[in-house]
């Protein structure tokens, strides 16, 4: 009978409001070894668990905790350690399968070390970890969480007393990265440390997060033993298909089939009725049973000690509200036993490492080894990508199809691939991003080491795919894409481009510049390639036409010259098939050309080389035959990845038209058309001799693919394959080269990041007080807008001066205000429906005296109603310049964003607005104003005076700093900002305050809540 792993903790009703159970402190965590555990507050209901936990702690650990022999807890101890007010006395426990494995407690103390409450901001902290779980990073995770709790309760400093020989506990404190003070008295080490996060503590926390999450994925991708639960006796079911895939793939570990009705063996694999009947440990369970049976199966796996699950079963969140409830319970149940979970509704996982050879998926064949890591959130797209990569000769390091990604997500897999020495390029198909801030952070770190190419589905629907729980965003897709590109993500629009770009990055080095040499045996194709390169921001050189009579030697000589030319950063070879009379197919010439290209590239400088091959007549058949007979590879028709029941022949051909080599079947002409360089590439002939058993060749010295040249810190890249990618259209080759050059530029710039400058005239404390005063007594969760004087005062605290204005509701007051300001002045309507609408004629400028001002006032009130209705204001004139708009906003999906554009039609009508994530560096600010299409207007377009861009950049940095320092500021609009030849002046400002959204990328490490 299945038992719930852990009852939900409850706090007795008699306790007062101050002691209300803080459910928001509960969290699931990943430990150092990749297993999971749950942290939660200790309650009065935990007395039995506490006693049982203490009985399993060694005498040595008890001695370290209490500084004396302490064999058992008294009733008074149990009462003390389970009764907390969650303010001055707090206890947290780490649980696995409902049982305690560690505890931590703090007690607030005064300056004399006595129990205190109220304003005291120091607490004494103590830990106890079961011996069997020491070394798993439990205490480090507990320290992060108890520190966050303490800060929430107004505690700023921890004190801990540790025996000198308790080195493990001392290391937990000293390695945390906090500012510490250490002393030694009466044989005890006393440690005191501030709880305010530091750069060091945050770096430590994120490094631990990366190691733990990477290890959790590694346990799923490199298991020593796999059990397939739901492997039927008859062929054809999902479970049996996965079992056969594992057998055919040559899985190197132990394999078991689990089916209550099975006995003996299935496909020569030992078969048992339950996972509990397996005598040896099980690392990974693949679950392929009806949804109603999954809870019982997960419970058996948890009791067996299985380390991870891949759930292929459907019927969860993708099926509606009831399914969402089942999915939440599935995640809760798996994590309670310390297991991570891929799925549900997943396609499976692959790992081509020779010492693993794992095909725990519905793909009938294990792909060849390669340097590409592939992640998808769609089984159908996964099939298409596997088939497309296989058809074009590309291998994989590993593959994860996450399905509903209820637990393991793209972020986790990025953590694994970041320092995986077998992965040089990461390809991701995403339909949603559950934690965009974390994804952006991880993407930037990954992109500094290896290329990350992403295509996003469902990007224009405004609705997350069924089964995906994601935060909403108010930003258009183009803005989100721009922000991801700033993090180094190579954003493409289709799965075809995903493969095109991935193949180039996996097989070729990054270009050193945008200059592209073009050579080939077709003048027309060369011109098309030239135009395509220009469209991608590249600088192509005049194409070299070798004529249709070019021989392999001609190609070799031209390619050698192009690679040796210092004015050429990349080369595109264009090729059309040779036309031969008399039925000769030109196979010998084709092989000679392939060899010539391959040898020239291997001997030449490290520059990317790609091929554009146009296929005519019978070339498609020649390519297909060559692919099927290529050494060490099976053709798609013989059952490559993705060619099984899920895709079939029709599915493979459907993908081929977009992602494969394409072509025109049949040959009705009198002359035969033989294969050219395109056929050789498609056949894998440009890859060089294959290493036996690996399907890949080592790259020659100096010609490493894009990701291999810069492995993650502390890792060593393995052998890499040298593949020259071929494209059936010039546009596709140019797009891939353009993305490679943009990425190379980003990585060069990111290697020397800018700085967030220290700015004068910033009063953070005054701004804090002003924000607190403005929000006092307000309970509106949606927030509120500051009045104009309040907004001006807050901005002034950060050195942002707003040009003053006075209400001009009646004529006399307007004249009086203008006299105080001094002429000339401006008169404008600021009602919401008139603001920033000069096209309506609601602004009068350069009013030089009282007479003009009175006339303008009469005119505007006549057009737009009374001064109060139009909200007329009078304002001193500022020097003429370029009108711009600067905004900062807090988006729930991506975080704080700084935006810039020219005021009026460029930004409003044409959408010419640029964005950067906050905080911005000096380099970000400079790049922001230069990245809009209308930027030339700031720099002296057509002989006009250039404006003061340095003042504009400083304004951007000041606004970024305000936003970053004060999360209650959720929106700021500065419009217009007039940038003159000297200085930038803000004429109007709006500031909105609101309770900041919960930041899921700050605080202690946690897994996403379910």
N, C-alpha and C positions, 0 to 999 in steps of 0.2 A: 504494500500500500504506500502510495507516494505521500511523503510528509513535506510540508512547506519548510524551506531551508531556514527561514528566520522570521519570527513574528515581528510585525511592525512595533517598534518601541512605543509605549504609552506612558504618559505622565499622570499620576493620580490626580483626580479632579479636585481634591481638597487643596492643592497647592495654589498659591496666589498668582496673580498675573505676572509678577516679576519672575516667577519660576516656570513660565510657560515653556513647553518643550520647543527648542529652536530647531525645527525640522530643516531649515535651510543650511544647517551645518552638516547634514548628511551628504556623503559623497562617495562615489566609487573611484578607486585609484588603480594605477598599474604599478606594480612593484618592479624592483630591479631585474628580477629573473623573468619578467614578462607575464607573470600571473596577476590576477586582480584580487582586490580585497575591498571591504567597505569600512568607511570611517563614520562613526555616529556618536552622538552624546550618550553617556552612560545614564541610565535611569534607575529608579528604585526597583524595577522589575528584573534587574540584572544580577541580583545577589547570587543566585545559583551559578550563573555563568562566570562570575568573578571568582568564586571559590574554586570551581573546576579549573579555570585558567591558572590560578595561583598554584594549585597542586601539581601542575605540569611544568612549572618553572624550577630550574635547578637550584640547589642550595647556594651555589656561587652567585647566581644572578640575584637571588633574594638578599644575599649579603651586600652586594653592590647597591641594591635599592635602599636598604634600611640601615646599612653600616653596622650590622650585627646579625647574628643568627636569628632567623625569623621563620620557623618551619611552617607556620599556619597563620591564617588571619583570624582574629577574634571577632565576635559578633559586633563589637564596637567598631573595629576596623571596617568590616563589611558595610555597616551603616554609614560610616564616614565616607567611604569610597563610592557609594551609590546614591548619596543624597547631595545634590548640588543646587545652588540657586541660579546657575548659568550666568552669573554676573561676577561675583567675587570668588566663587569656587566652581570650577568647571572640570569635568572629566570626559575624555573621549576614549573610545575603544576602536580597535581594528578587528573586524570579524571576517572569518571565512567559514562558509557553511553554517552560519549562525553562531559560531563559537568564538570567544575572544582569543586573539593571538598576541595582542599588545594593548597597553593602556598608557595614557598620559594624563597628568592632572596639574592644574595650576591653582595656587591660592594667592590672592592679593595680599600684599604686605606693605607696612609703612617703612619709613627710613630706618627704623630699629629692628626690622625683620619680624615684627609681630603682625598677626592677622589684622587686616584693615578692610575698609570699604570706602565708598564715596570717591574722594578726589585722589586717593593714592594711585600712582600710575606704575607701580612695580609689582611683579608677582614671582613667586617661587615655582619652579616647574620640575617635574620628576617623571621619568619614563620607566616602563618595565616591558620587556619583549620576551616572549617564550623562546627558549634556546633553539628549538627546531626551526624557528623563523628568523633568527638573527642572521645578518648578512644579506637579507633580501631588500634592504632599503626601507624597512618599516618605520624605524625611528626617524629617519630623515623626512619621510612623508608626514608623519605625525607632527614633527616640529613645524612644518609649513602650515598645517591646518590649525594647530593650537595657537600659533603666532597670529594667524588671521583672526581667530576668535578673540584673542586678547586685544588686538587693535580695535576691533569692533566694540569692545567693552571699555575702551579708554585706557588700556594698559599699554605703556610705551617701552617697557624694559622687562626682561626676564633675568632672574638669578637662578643659578643651579649649583649645587654642591655635589662633587663627584670624588670618589676615592682615587688616589693617584694611579693605581694599577688598573682602573676601569678604562682602558685605552679606547675601547670601542665607543663608549658614550662620549668621552672627551672629543673624539674625532667627529662624531655627529655634530657637536656644537661648533668646533673650530672650522669645519669644512662648509658650514652653512653660508658663509659670506657676509654675515652681519658684523657691524662694528662691535668689537669685544674688549673687555677688560678682564684680566686674569690675575688671581692672587692665590697665595697658599698660606693657610692658617690651621693650626691644630691638626695637622695630618690630612687636611681636606683641601682639594682644589676648588676654589670658588670662581665661577665664570659669570660675568655680567655682560649682557649684550642688548643693544637697542633693537627694537623690532621694526623700525622703519626700513622698508626695502632699499637696498643699495644696488648699484650696477653689478657689483660682485655677487650679491645674493640672487639677483634675478638671473644672472648668467649661470650660476650653479644650478638653480632650479630648472632652467630650460635645458641644460646639458643632461641633467638626470631624467627629465621628461623624454628627451630624445633617446637616451639609452634604453629606458624602460619600454617605450612604445615600439622602438625598433626591435627589441628582443621579443616582444609579444607577437609581432608579425613574423619574425624569424622562426618562432616555435610552430607557427601555422604552415610555413612554407618549407621547412626542413625537418619534418617529423621522422623519428626513428621507427615509428609504427603507426599504421592507419587501420581503422575499423570502418567498414562501409555498412551502415545500419539501414536496412531496407533493401538489401540485395536479393531480388526475387529468384525463385527457382527457374522461372522461365525467362529466356532472353527477351530484351526489348524494353524493360522497365527502366526508370531513371537510375535506381540503385545498382541494378545489374550492369547498366551501361557504364557507370562510373567505375565499377569493379573491373570491367574488361579494359577500360582505358588505363587504369593503374597497372594491370598485368601487361598490356601491350607496350606501355611506356617504359617498362623495365624498372619499376620502383625498387630501389635498393634496400629498403627496410622491410620490416615484417608487415604482412598484410592479412586481414581477417575479414570474413563476410559474416554479417549478423542478421539472422532471420529466425524468428521463433519456429518456423516450419522447416527450416533447413538443418541438415546434419551431414557430417562427413566433409564434403568440400564442394565448392562452386568454382568453376574455371581453375581447378587445381589449387584453390585458396582454401585454407581451413575455415569451416563454417561452424558457427555456434549459435545458440538460441538467444543469448543475451551478452552484452558487452561485459557483464560481470563474470561470465564464464571464461573469459580470456585470462590465462594465468599470468601473462607478462604485462608490464605497464603499456598503456595506450596513450600516444601523444596527440593524435588527431582522430576525431570521429566525423565522418561524412554522413549527414542525416538526410535520408530520402524516404521518409515515411509519411502517411497522411497526417494532416495538420493536427487532428485530434490526438494522435499518438505521440506527438513531439514532446509534451511536458514529461511524460513518463520516461521517454528515452533520455532526455536531458538529465533527469534525476538519476538515472542509472549511470550515466557518464560521470556525473559529479561524484557519486559515491565510489565509482571505480578510480577516480583521480585522473580522468582524461584532462588534457591540458588545453585543448581548443576544439572548436566546432566549426564545420562548414555546413550550413543548413540550406539544402536545395528546396525543401518543401515550400509550397506556395500557400496562399490563403491567409496572409497577414495584412499589413497596413494597406497593401495595394488593393485589397478587396472591400475596404470601407471601415466604418467606425468599430464594428465588432472585431475586425481583423487588427485594427490598431491596438485595441486592448490586449489581444493575444500577443502582439509583438512586444508590447511593454512588459508583459509577464515573462516572455521568453528571455528578454535581455536581463531582467531582474534575476531570474532563476539561474541563468548561465553565470552571471557575475558573482552571485552569492557563493558559487562553488569555486571561484577563482579562474573561470574559463573565459577566454575571449571568443568572439563569435563573428563569423563572416556570413552575411545573409540577414534574414531569410530570403527566399526567392532568388538565390544566387545561382550563377552558372558554374562556379567552381574556381579552383586555383591550379597554377602550373609552376613548376620549377625545373629548369633544364640542367641544373648543375649535375655533372657526371656522378657525383657521390650521393645524389638524391633521386633525380629523374622522377619527379612527382607529377602525375596527371590526374588530380582529383577533381575532374570536371567532366562535362558532357562532350568535350572535344575528343574525337575518336583517335587522334594521333598526338603525340608529344612533339611540339615544334623543335626545330634545330636550335642548338645553342647559339646565342647571340648576345649583343650588348644592350638590348632594348628592354626596359621594364614597362609593362602595359597594364593600366588600370581602367576598368570600365564600370559604370553603374547600370549597364544594360546588357543582358545576355545576348540579345539579337545583334547589337553593335559589336559585342565581343566576338561573336562568330564571324561577322564581316571583316573585322580587323585582323583576326587570326588568319583568315583565308587570304586576305589581301597581302599581308606581310609574307606569308608562306609562298604565295605565287610569285612574289618579286624577290625571292631569295633571301629574305631577312630572317634572322633568328632572334629569339627572346632569351633574356635571363630569367624572367619570371612574369607571371600574369595573375591578376586578381580581378575577379568579377564580383562586386560587393552586393549586388541585388538591392535590397531596401536599405543597406548600410546602417542597420540599426545599432551596430556597435563599431566594428572596424570600418574605418572610412578612408578616404583618400589622404587625409592628414596623417593617419597612422602609417600608411604605406609609403608616403613621402619620407617619414622618419626612417624607415628601413632602407629605402633606396639611397638616401643621402650618403651613407657610408658603406654601401654594398659595393665591393670591388668588382663585381661582375656586371654592374649596370652603369653604362656610360650616358644613356639618354633615357628620359622618362616621357612616356606618352600617356595622356589621361583623357578619357571621355567622361565628362561630368554633366549630370542633369540638375544638380543642386550642390551648394556648398554649405554644409551645416554650420561651420564656424569660420566665417570669412576672414576675420582678423587673424586667426591662427593660420589659416591657409596662406594668407599673404605673407606672414612672417616666415613660415616654413618654405614657401615657394622662393622667396628671396634668398634664403640661405642655400637651398638646393641649387638654384640657378647660378650661384657663384661658383659651384663645383661642377655642375653638369647641366646640359640643356633640359628644360621642362617645357613640353609642348602640350597645349590644352585646347580642346574643342568642347564647347558647352551646348548641350541640347536644351530645349524648352526655354530658350533665353528670351523669347518675345511673347510667350503666352501669359506671363504674369502669374502663373500658378505652378506650384511645385509639383513634380510628378507624384503619382499615387505612391504612398509608402514612405515619402521623404518629409521629415519634419525639419523645416528650415526657417530662419528669421527672414522677415520681409525686408525689401529695400525700396526706397523711393527713387533711386537713381536709375536712369535709363541704362540699357545694356551697354551702349557705347561708352558711357562713363565708367562702368564697372570694368570693361575691357581695358580702358586706358589706365586705370589704377592697377590692374593686374600686370600690365606691360611694364609699369614703373617698378614692379617687384621682380622683373626679369622673366616673367612668363611669356612664352611665345604663343600668342593667341592666334588660332586659325579658325576658319568658319565651317569647314566640312571635315568629315572623316577622311576624305580623299587627300585633302591638304595635310591632315595629321600624319598620314603615311608618307606623303611626299617629303615633308620637312623632316620627319623622323629618319627616313632612309639617308638623307643627305648628312644629317648631323651624326648619325651612327657610323657612317663609313668614310667621311671626309673631314679634313681639318676646317677650322673656321677661317673665313677670308680675312686678310689683314686690311682690306680696304674695299671700296665699292667698284673698282675698275675691273671690267669683265672683258676678256678676250673671247671672240666668237670665230670659229673656223668650221668648215664643213664642205660637203660636196653638193650643196644646193644654195644658190644665191638667194632665192626667195625665202627659204627657211631661215637663212641667216638674217635677213631683214626683219622677219617676224620676231625672231629672237631679240634683235636689237630693240625693237619697239617694246617688247614685253619687259626687257630689263629697265628701260627708261621709266615705264609705268610703275616699277617697284622701287624707284629711287636709286637705282644703280647707275653707274657711268660706263656704259658699254663702249668699246672701241669699234672702229669700222670693221665689219665682218670680213673675214678672209675666205674668198671663194676658191676652193680647190678644184672646182668643176666636177661634173659627173663622172669624168674619167679618172678621178683620183684613185691612186693605189694605196694599199696599207702603208707603204713607205712614205707616200706624200703626207698621210695623216700623221705618221710618226714624226716627220721632220717639222711640220707646222706646229704640232703640239709641243715638241721639245723647245721650239723657239718661244712659244707663248709662255711656257712655264719658266723659262729662263729670263724673261723680260721683267725688269723691275717695275715697269709701269703697268703690270697686269697682276691682279690679285686673285682672279678665278678664271676658269676656262669653261666655255660651253662648246661641246662638240655637236654639230648638227649633221645628221646623216639621213639620206634616203637610200632605198635599196638600189642595187645595180640591176640593170636590164641586160639580160644575156639572150643570145639567139641559140637556136638549136637545142633547147631543152636543158642546157647546163644550169645547175642551181647555184653555182658560185660558193659552195660550202668551204672549199679550201681558202678562197679569198676572205670569207667571213671569219674563219678561224685565224687567219694571218692578221687581219685587222684587229681582232680582239686582242691577240697577243701583243701587237704593236702598241695599242693604247695602254694595255696593262703594264707592259714593261717600261714605257716612257713615263707614265705616272709614278711608278715605283722608284725610278731613278732620278726624277726631277725634284725640284723644291716642293715643300709642303704647301700646296695650294689646292683648293677644292676644284674638282673636275666633275662635270655632269654631262650627260648625253641626252640630246633630243632626237628621237628616231621616229620618223613618219613611216607607217606600215601600209603597204598596198598589196592588192592581189593575194597571192598565196603565202605571203609572209606570215600571216597569223598562224596558218597550219604549221609552217616551219618552226615558229617560236614554240608552239605547243609541244611539238615532237621533241624539240631540243630540251624543253623544260622537263619532260617526262624521262628523258634518258640521261639527264645530267648526273654525273657521279655523285653518289651520296645523298641524292634527293629523289623523292617520289613526286610525280605530277599531281596536280590538283584532282585530276580525274581518278586517280588511284586511291584517293582518300586522305588528303592532307588535312590539317587542322581546319575545322569549319565545314568539311565536306560530308559530314555524316547526316543522319536523319534530319537534324534541325535545319540544315541548309540544302542538302541535295544538289543534284546537277543544276537544276534551275536556279537555285539560290546562288551557286557559285558563279554561273554565267551572269546573273543579275549584278553581282558585285563587280565582276570583271569589267563591265562596261565603264565603270566609274573609277575603280581603284586599280585595275590590272593593266595589262599592256594594250588591251583593245585590239582593233583591227577590223578588216573587212574580209569575211570568209569567202571562199570561192575564188576561182581564177578563170575568167572567160577570155582573156587576151591571147594573142598569138604567141607572144613572148613570155617566157617564164620569169618571175621576179624572185630573186633569191634573197636570203637573209643578209642583212648588213650588220653594222655594229649594234643596232638595236636587238637583233636576234641573239648576238653573242652575249650582250648584257643580260637579257632575259633568261638566257640559259645558264647564267651564273659564271660564264667564262671569264669575266673581268675580275673575279674574286681571287684568282690565283689558286694554286694547288691547295686542296682541302686537307686539313690535318685529320688523319684517320680517326674516325669516331666522334669528331667534333663538328663537322660540317662548316668549319670556318678556318680562315687562314690568318696567320700572324701578320700584322702590318709591318711594312719595312720601317727601319729606323727613321724618325723624323716625320712620318706620315701617320700620326695618330688621329682618330676621329675627334670630333669637337669635345666630347665629354672626357675622353681618356687623358688628354693633356693636363687636366686640372682635377685630379681625384680629390675626394673629400679629405680634409686634414686627417693625417694618421693612417691613411689607407694606401694600398699599393694596387694600381691597376693591373689586371691580368692581360693576357694576349687579346688583341683586338682584330677584327676582321676588316680587310680593306675591300670595300665594295664601291663601285662607281655606279651611282643610281642613274636609271634611264627613265625618261618621261615621254609620253606620246604627244605632248604638246609643248610648245615653247613657253606658253604662259605658266604652266605648272612648274617647269624648271626655274623660270625667273622668280616665281613666287617663293620657291624653296630657297633660292640663293639670296633673295631680298631679306627673308626672315633670318637666315644665317648671319648676314651682315649686320642687321639691326641688333641681333643678340650679341654679336662680337663687340659692337659699339657699347652696348649696355654693360657688358662685363668689364670692358676697359674702364669705363667711367665709374662703375661700382667698386673697382679695386681701390679707388681713391675717393671715398665718399666725402661729401661736404660736412660742414659743422653747423650745429645750432649755435649761433653766435650769442655771446653775452651782450645784452643791450642795456644802455643806460635809460634813466627815466622810467623805470618799472617799479611799481609799488604793489607787490603781490598781496601783502597784508591788508592794505587799504581796499583793494578790490575784493578780498574775502569779506571784509566787514560790510562793504557796500552791498554785496550779493546777499549776505545773510540778512541785512536790514530790509532789503527789498522783498525777500521771501517770507519775512516774519508774519505769521498769522494766515498765510495762504495755504490752502489744502488742495488746490486744483492740480491733479496729476498731469494734466495736459500742458501745464505751464502758463506763462503770461509774458506779455511784452512790456519792457521798461518804457517809462515816459521818455520824451526826448531829452529833458535835462538829466535824468538818471542814466540814460545810455551814453550821453556825452561825458558825464563824470566818470563812468566805468572805463570807457575807452581812454580817457585822459590818464587814468592810472597806469596805462601801458604805453603812454607816449603817443597816442593817436588823437590828434586834435581835430575836432569837427568844427567847421566854420559856423559860427553862431547865426541864429535867425530869430526873428521876432514875429509874433502873430500880427497879421495885417487885416483883421476882420472889419475894422472901420477905417475910414480915410484919415481921420485925424491922428489916430494911434499909429498908422502907417507912416505918416509924415514925421511924427515925433521920433519914432524909432529910427528912421533913415537919417535924421539929423544927428542922432547920437552915433550912428555907425560911420557916417561920412559918405558922400557920393563919390563914384557912381554905385548904384545898388541894383539888385534884381528883385523882381516880384514874381512869385510863382504859386500855383495851386498845388496843394499836397494831399487833397482828399484821395482815398484809396483808388477810386476809379480814374483819377487824373494824374496820379503820381507817375513820373518818368514817361509822360506821354507828350513830348514836344510837338508831335504831329497834330495834336488837337489845339495847338496855339495857346497853351496854358502857362507860358513863361514869357516874361518881358525882361530883356537884358539891357545893361548899359544905360540905365535911367540916370541922367546927369544932374537933375535938379527936381525941386518940388513940383513944378508944373508938369513935367513928364511923368512923375510918379503918380500924381492925382489922375492924370488922363489914363494911365495904364490901369490904375485901380478901378476906375469907372468902367473901362472896357472889359476887364476880367469878370467883375461882378455882373455886368450885363450879359456876358456869355454863359457864366457858370453858376449864377446865383449869388446869394449873399456871401460876404467874406467868410463867415463862420461855416457855411455849407461847403464852400470850395476849399476851406482851410488855407486861406492865403497866408503867405509868410513873406517877409522882406529880409533880404540877406545881402551883405556886402559883395561886390563883384570880386572875383579872384582872377589872376592872370589867365589868359587864354591858353588852351592846351588840348590834349586828347582826353575825351571823356571815357572813363573805364568803369567797370563794376567789379567789386571784390566781395566775395561771399565766403562764409564758413558755415558748415552745417554738420549736424551729428546724425548720421544715417545708421539705423539699427542693424543693417546688413554688413556694412564695410567700415563703420567707425567715423572718425572726424575727417572731413574733407574740406580742403581749401580750393576755391574756384576763382578763375579770372577770365575776363573777356572785355571787349570794347562795349560801351553802353549803346543801347538802341538796337538797330537792325542786325549788326553782326552777331550779337549773342542771342537776341530774342527771335529773330527770323531765321538766321542761318545756323544757329546752334554752335557758333564758333567760340567755344568756351573750353578752357583747359583746367585740369584738376590735379591735385596732389594730395597725398595722405598727410595728415598732421601727426607729428611735428615736421615742418619743412626745414631743410638745411639751407645754407646760403646758395648752394648749387641748385637745389630744388626751386628756390625762388627765382633765380636767374633763368632756369629752364622753363619755368611756368609761363613767364611773360613772353618768351620767345617761341612757344609751341603753338600759339594760335595762328590761324592763316592770315589774320589782319595785322600781325606783329610788325610788318614794315612801316606801318603808320607811326610807330613809336620811335623809329630809328632814321627819320629823315627821308621818307618816301617822296619821290619826285621833287627833291630840292627843299622840302620843308625842314624846319629846324628840328633836330632830334630832341626828345623830351628827357626828363631826368629819371631814367630807369633805375638808377641807384636808390633814389628816394622811394620809388615804387616797390622795389625789392625789400627795402627796410620796412615799409608798411606791411607787406605780406608776412614778414617774419614776426613783426609785433602782434599781428592778429593771430598767427599760428601759436605764438607763446601764450596769449590770453586764453585761447581755446584749450590748449594742452594743460595749463595750470588749473583751470576751473571747469570741471565737467558739468557744472550746473548751467553753463552757457551753452545752449544747444543750437543757436542760430544767430548770425550777425550778417546784416546786409549793409554794405557801404556803397551807395550809388546816388549820384555819380562821384567818382574820384577823378578830379581833373589833374592830369599830369602835365605840368608846364615845362618850359625850358629849364626852370629851376624850381624844384619842389613838387610835392604831390599833396593836393588839398581835398579833404573829404567834405562834401557839401551836405550830405544827408546820411544818417545812420539809424539803423533799427537793431535792437538787441532783444533776444528772447531767452528767458530762463525757464528751466523745468528740472524736475528730479532726473538725474542722469540715468540712462538705461544700465542694466547690470552688465558689467564687462566680463565676458566669458574667456578672455585671454589674459586676465590678471588674477592675482591671488594664488592660492595653492593649487598644485596640480590636481585635476579631476578629470574623469571621463564625462562626456555629455550625459545629462540627466535623461532618464527614460520615462 
